[in-house]
Amino acid sequence: MGDSLSALNVKELKQVENRLEKAISRIRSKKHELLLAEIESLQKTEIELDNESIYLRTKIAEVERFQQHHHQMVSGTEMTAIEALTSRNYFAHSIMTTGSGSGAGHGFSYSDPDKKTHLG
């Protein structure tokens, strides 16, 4: 394109310059618009993640309170029976799992406080 500019007079060069400036302005405007949309989207995602984090922290606190209360209420014999049933996969794996959770040394953790388990 630069070679063909040598044949243009000053007025024509000024017109080309103006068209280029308008095109650059449109490009910058579109770029700015896209960046603002991306920022808005990321801010929404941040709010969603913050809300999810608060929800999960609340659920963790509920489970910890449940476990503390549950361990205070269950006798050693009952805990042994619960652990025996757990080891035989009597309970659904998603409800109770053997492991080193915060089960105060009793070897199980409760993973969904909304599910109720009746032990008779």
Buried (B, 14 or more C-beta within 10 A) or exposed (E): EEEEEEEEEEEEEEEEEEEEEEEEEEEEEEEEEEEEEEEEEEEEEEEEEEEEEEEEEEEEEEBBEEBEEBBEEBEEEEBEBBBEBBEEEEBEEEBBBBEEBBBEEBBBBBBEBEEEEEEE
